[in-house]
Amino acid sequence: QVQLVESGGGLVQDGGSLRLSCSGSEGTFSRYTIGWFRQARGKEREFVAAVRSPARTTHYADSVKGRFTISRDNAKNAVHLQMNHLTPDDTAVYYCAGGAGIILSSIRGPRNYAYWGQGTQVTVSS
C-alpha cells in the first residue's frame, strides 16, 4: 500500500504561481496513475489533472488547461503540479491520489483512485 504526502500549498495573490508536490512511500509508485483533485468549501471534489503509468500521458480539466502542468519523477517517487496564473476560483484543498490499472475513460473519477494524501490548502487572494 502506497502512502501519499502533498506539499507546496499556501497563500498566493491573484495571477501568482505555486508548485505542489506529491511524494510516494514505496518503489512501486511508478506503477500508479497519479491524479490531482481539489475540493473547495461547500463543493464536490473535482478532477484537476493526472499522469498515467506507464504511458506518462497527461490529462487536465478544462478549467486548468494551459495554466497547470503535471509531471512525474519516478526516480524520486514524486509527481508535481505547477500552477500558473492562479485565480481565486482555484482556492481549494488539493489532494493527490494514486491508483493502479485506471483506464483512460475513468481517470477523472475520484472513486477510481485507491490511495489519497491528506491534502494541502491553496488560497488565492484577489
C-alpha positions in Angstrom: 0.0 0.0 0.0 1.4 3.4 -1.0 1.2 6.4 1.2 1.0 9.8 -0.5 2.0 13.1 1.0 1.3 16.5 -0.6 3.4 19.6 0.0 3.7 23.1 -1.5 0.4 24.7 -0.8 0.0 28.2 0.6 -1.3 31.7 0.1 -0.7 33.5 -3.2 -2.0 36.5 -4.9 -4.3 36.5 -8.0 -2.1 35.8 -11.0 0.6 34.1 -9.0 2.1 30.6 -9.1 2.6 27.6 -6.8 4.1 24.2 -7.3 2.6 21.3 -5.5 4.4 18.0 -4.9 3.1 14.5 -4.2 5.6 12.1 -2.7 5.0 8.4 -2.6 6.3 6.0 0.1 7.4 3.0 -1.9 9.2 1.8 -5.0 6.0 0.7 -6.8 4.9 4.4 -7.0 6.0 4.4 -10.7 3.3 1.9 -11.5 0.4 4.1 -10.4 -1.6 6.6 -12.2 -1.4 9.8 -10.1 -4.1 12.4 -10.1 -4.7 15.7 -8.5 -8.1 16.6 -7.3 -9.4 19.7 -5.4 -12.3 20.5 -3.2 -13.4 24.0 -2.5 -15.5 24.7 0.6 -19.1 23.6 0.0 -18.3 21.9 -3.3 -17.7 18.4 -4.5 -14.2 17.1 -5.1 -13.2 17.7 -8.7 -10.6 16.4 -11.1 -7.7 18.7 -11.8 -5.0 16.7 -13.7 -3.5 13.2 -13.9 -0.4 11.5 -15.3 -0.8 7.9 -16.2 1.6 5.0 -15.8 3.5 3.7 -17.6 2.4 5.8 -20.6 3.1 9.1 -18.8 0.3 10.7 -20.8 -1.1 13.8 -19.1 -4.7 14.9 -18.7 -6.3 18.1 -17.5 -9.6 19.6 -16.5 -10.7 22.3 -19.0 -10.6 24.8 -16.2 -6.9 24.4 -15.7 -5.7 23.5 -19.2 -2.9 25.9 -20.3 -2.2 27.1 -16.8 -1.3 23.9 -14.8 1.3 21.3 -15.7 1.6 17.9 -14.2 4.8 15.9 -14.3 6.3 12.9 -12.6 9.8 11.9 -11.5 9.7 8.2 -10.8 13.3 8.1 -9.7 12.2 10.3 -6.7 8.7 8.8 -6.3 7.2 12.2 -6.9 4.6 14.0 -9.0 4.5 17.7 -9.3 1.7 20.1 -10.2 2.9 23.5 -11.5 0.1 26.0 -11.2 0.4 29.3 -13.0 -1.9 32.3 -13.5 -3.9 31.3 -10.4 -7.2 32.9 -9.7 -9.4 33.0 -6.6 -11.5 30.2 -8.2 -8.5 27.9 -7.8 -8.8 28.2 -4.0 -9.3 24.7 -2.6 -7.7 21.8 -0.7 -5.7 19.9 -3.3 -5.3 16.2 -3.0 -3.1 13.8 -4.8 -4.4 10.3 -5.4 -2.9 7.1 -6.8 -4.4 4.1 -8.4 -3.3 1.1 -10.5 -4.9 0.0 -13.7 -7.1 3.0 -14.2 -8.4 3.1 -17.7 -8.4 6.4 -19.6 -12.2 6.8 -19.5 -12.1 6.6 -15.7 -9.2 8.9 -15.0 -11.3 11.8 -13.9 -13.3 9.8 -11.3 -12.1 10.1 -7.7 -13.6 6.7 -6.9 -11.1 5.0 -9.2 -8.2 6.0 -7.1 -7.4 3.8 -4.1 -4.8 5.9 -2.3 -5.1 9.5 -1.1 -3.0 12.1 0.5 -4.1 14.3 3.4 -4.5 17.4 1.2 -2.8 20.8 1.1 -4.6 24.1 1.1 -4.2 26.5 -1.8 -5.6 30.0 -1.2 -5.6 32.7 -4.0 -6.3 36.2 -2.8 -7.9 38.8 -5.0 
